[in-house]
Amino acid sequence: MEVSALVAMAYWGWQQSDSALRIVFALGVPILAAAVWGTLAVPGDPSRSGSAPLPVPGLLRLAIELGFFSFAAWTLYTIDALRLSGLLSVAVVVHYVASYDRVRWLMAR
């Protein structure tokens, strides 16, 4: 899901300009999102390596994840890829429901 979200962000960035600036957006937006995703982590997160380059509380990490996927779904929505936006949104909800134990773990940290 993360890769799909990053591809959506890159495509959205490409659509934002007709000039060379589109390359900056197409590369910059997903790189920035990936940097936030990979850097801000909860120490000991069982779904990751356990390391946290920049430790954050569990609720903040959960908010970052939901913001990341919400932004990706929004980017698809704004370029009229409504089915893809809906599909990504449903996949995210299903994922978080299925991994409720991790969500509870994050909320307790």
QUIZIVEN-V828839 format. One record per residue. N is the residue number from 1. RES is the residue in three letters. PHI is phi as a letter, one per 30 degrees, with the letter a starting at -180 (NA if undefined). OMEGA is omega in whole degrees, 0 to 359 (999 if undefined). Layout:
BEGIN
n=N res=RES phi=PHI omega=OMEGA
n=N res=RES phi=PHI omega=OMEGA
END
This chain:
BEGIN
n=1 res=MET phi=NA omega=181
n=2 res=GLU phi=d omega=180
n=3 res=VAL phi=d omega=178
n=4 res=SER phi=d omega=179
n=5 res=ALA phi=d omega=179
n=6 res=LEU phi=d omega=177
n=7 res=VAL phi=d omega=177
n=8 res=ALA phi=d omega=179
n=9 res=MET phi=d omega=180
n=10 res=ALA phi=d omega=180
n=11 res=TYR phi=d omega=176
n=12 res=TRP phi=d omega=178
n=13 res=GLY phi=e omega=179
n=14 res=TRP phi=d omega=182
n=15 res=GLN phi=d omega=187
n=16 res=GLN phi=d omega=182
n=17 res=SER phi=a omega=174
n=18 res=ASP phi=c omega=181
n=19 res=SER phi=c omega=178
n=20 res=ALA phi=d omega=178
n=21 res=LEU phi=d omega=179
n=22 res=ARG phi=d omega=179
n=23 res=ILE phi=d omega=178
n=24 res=VAL phi=d omega=179
n=25 res=PHE phi=d omega=184
n=26 res=ALA phi=d omega=178
n=27 res=LEU phi=c omega=187
n=28 res=GLY phi=d omega=183
n=29 res=VAL phi=d omega=180
n=30 res=PRO phi=d omega=178
n=31 res=ILE phi=d omega=178
n=32 res=LEU phi=d omega=179
n=33 res=ALA phi=d omega=179
n=34 res=ALA phi=d omega=179
n=35 res=ALA phi=d omega=177
n=36 res=VAL phi=d omega=180
n=37 res=TRP phi=e omega=185
n=38 res=GLY phi=d omega=186
n=39 res=THR phi=c omega=184
n=40 res=LEU phi=d omega=185
n=41 res=ALA phi=b omega=177
n=42 res=VAL phi=c omega=179
n=43 res=PRO phi=e omega=178
n=44 res=GLY phi=i omega=180
n=45 res=ASP phi=e omega=183
n=46 res=PRO phi=d omega=180
n=47 res=SER phi=d omega=180
n=48 res=ARG phi=b omega=181
n=49 res=SER phi=d omega=183
n=50 res=GLY phi=j omega=178
n=51 res=SER phi=d omega=180
n=52 res=ALA phi=b omega=180
n=53 res=PRO phi=e omega=175
n=54 res=LEU phi=b omega=185
n=55 res=PRO phi=d omega=176
n=56 res=VAL phi=b omega=176
n=57 res=PRO phi=d omega=182
n=58 res=GLY phi=e omega=180
n=59 res=LEU phi=d omega=177
n=60 res=LEU phi=d omega=178
n=61 res=ARG phi=d omega=178
n=62 res=LEU phi=d omega=178
n=63 res=ALA phi=d omega=178
n=64 res=ILE phi=d omega=180
n=65 res=GLU phi=d omega=180
n=66 res=LEU phi=d omega=176
n=67 res=GLY phi=d omega=178
n=68 res=PHE phi=e omega=182
n=69 res=PHE phi=d omega=177
n=70 res=SER phi=d omega=178
n=71 res=PHE phi=d omega=179
n=72 res=ALA phi=d omega=179
n=73 res=ALA phi=d omega=178
n=74 res=TRP phi=d omega=180
n=75 res=THR phi=d omega=178
n=76 res=LEU phi=d omega=179
n=77 res=TYR phi=d omega=184
n=78 res=THR phi=d omega=177
n=79 res=ILE phi=c omega=176
n=80 res=ASP phi=i omega=173
n=81 res=ALA phi=c omega=188
n=82 res=LEU phi=d omega=180
n=83 res=ARG phi=d omega=179
n=84 res=LEU phi=d omega=177
n=85 res=SER phi=d omega=179
n=86 res=GLY phi=d omega=179
n=87 res=LEU phi=d omega=178
n=88 res=LEU phi=d omega=180
n=89 res=SER phi=d omega=179
n=90 res=VAL phi=d omega=179
n=91 res=ALA phi=d omega=179
n=92 res=VAL phi=d omega=180
n=93 res=VAL phi=d omega=179
n=94 res=VAL phi=e omega=180
n=95 res=HIS phi=e omega=183
n=96 res=TYR phi=d omega=175
n=97 res=VAL phi=d omega=181
n=98 res=ALA phi=d omega=180
n=99 res=SER phi=c omega=181
n=100 res=TYR phi=e omega=180
n=101 res=ASP phi=d omega=177
n=102 res=ARG phi=d omega=178
n=103 res=VAL phi=d omega=177
n=104 res=ARG phi=d omega=179
n=105 res=TRP phi=d omega=179
n=106 res=LEU phi=d omega=182
n=107 res=MET phi=d omega=180
n=108 res=ALA phi=d omega=183
n=109 res=ARG phi=c omega=999
END
